[in-house]
Amino acid sequence: MSQISFGTDGWRAIVGEDFTPENIERVIQAFCDLYPKLAKTGKHIVIGYD
């Protein structure tokens, strides 16, 4: 399983190589695990796409 890296421009990956359904699931799960802690801080989360 490869490491997923986020930079200042987000998660950049090649579809079918690093951008796979399995890795998308990992990112979503990580967000779901972290969100309850972040929600208590009052900080905002930005999710975008292009």
N, C-alpha and C positions, 0 to 999 in steps of 0.2 A: 504494500500500500504506500503510495507516494505522499510526500508532505505537501500540503496546500499552503501557498504563500500569498499573503495580501500585502500589497504595496500602497503607495499614496494614490494610485490609480485603480485600486481594487484587486480583484482576482483575475489575472490574465492567464488564459490557458487555451490550448488547442482542443477544439471539439473532437471527442473520440479518443484523445490521448490522456490529458489531465482533466478535461471538462467532461466527466462521465456521469451517468445517473448515480453511481455509487458515491462519487465525490460530492455531487450536489446534495445527496442525502446527508453526508457527513457535515457539510456546511450548515444545512438547515438544523440538524440536531445540535450542533455547537451553539447556534443562535438561540434555539429553544432552551438550552441549558443555561445560557448566560443571561437571557432577557429578564427573568424575575429579579436578579440581582441589580441589573442596570435600571430597571423601572423604579426601584426604591430610591435611586440617586437623583431622579428628576432630569437626568441627562437625556438628550435626544439621540435617536438613531436614524440615519439616512440610508435608504436602500434605493439604488437607481439601476438603470439598465440602458443600453444603447443598441 
